[in-house]
C-alpha cells in the first residue's frame, strides 16, 4: 500500500475536526417568484405559432388523404364489372348523403 505524505495526512485529520457548514436556505421570496413564473403565461412565440399552424394543416391534409383513400377503396369494392369506372362522388351521394 502507498503511504500518504505527512502534510496530506495532517490536512485529512484537520478536515475531520472542521465544523459542519449550515445548510443553505433559499433567499426570501424565492418560492413566491418561482410560483409566479410558473403560473404566468409564457410570452408570445411567433415560431411556436407557425409551428402549430403547420402541424395542424399537416394533420388536416392527412385526414383528407385518409378519407379520400377510404372512399376510393369503398368504390373499388362495389364495382360490378371490370369496366365500371364511376366517379367517387357517386359513392358519397348514394352512401353518405341520403
N, C-alpha and C positions, 0 to 999 in steps of 0.2 A: 504494500500500500504506500501511496505517496504521503509524505508528511507536509502539513501546512506550514507556511512560514510563520514565525512568531508574530509579525505585525498583523497578518491576516487573522491569526488565532485571537489576538487581543481585540481586533475590531468585531469579531463574531461574539465574543463574550460581552463587550460593551453594548452591542445591539440587543442582546437578550435582556439587559438591565434597563433599556430605554423605556420610558412610559408610553402607554398606548395613546395614540392620537384620537381625539374625539371624532365621532362620525360627522361628516359634513352635512349640514342641513341646507335645504333649499332656501333660496332668498325669499324675503317677504313678498307676497303677491304672485309667486310663481304659479301656483295652482289656478288662480283666477285668470292669469294670462294664457295658460295652456287651454283652459276650458273655453275662454272667449275665442281663441284662434280655431279651436275645433268646431265650435258652433257657428262661427261666422261663415257667410257664403264665400266661395272662392272667387277671385277676380275673373272677369270675362277673358276667355282664352279663344282668340279667333281661330287658331289652329284646331282646337278641340271642336269648335262649332262646325268647321269644314269637314273634319274627320267624321263626326256623327252624321252629317248630311250625306257624305259619300257612302258610308256603311249602310245608311238607311236606303239609299237608292239602289245599292247593290242587292240588298235583301228583297226589295220590291221587284227588281229585274229578275232575280232568281225565282220569286213566286210566280211571275208572269210566264217564265220559261217552263216551270213545272206544270202550271195549269195548261199551257199550250200542248205540252207533251202528253198530258193525260187526255186531253180532248182528241189529239191525233191518234193515240192508242185506242181510245173508245171507238173512233170512226173506223179504224182499220179492223177492229174485231167484229164490227157489224156488217161488213161487206158481204154481199150475196154472191157476187161473181168476181172474177179477176179483172173485168173491165170497168167495174164501178169505181169512179173517181169523184164522188160527190164532195163538195167543199165542206170544210169544218163548221161553217156557220149553220148548216143544216142540223148538225148534232146539237148545237146549242139551242136552235129554235125549236127542235122537236123534243129533246130530252130535258133540258134545263128550264126553259121558259114555256109554260103551258099555253 
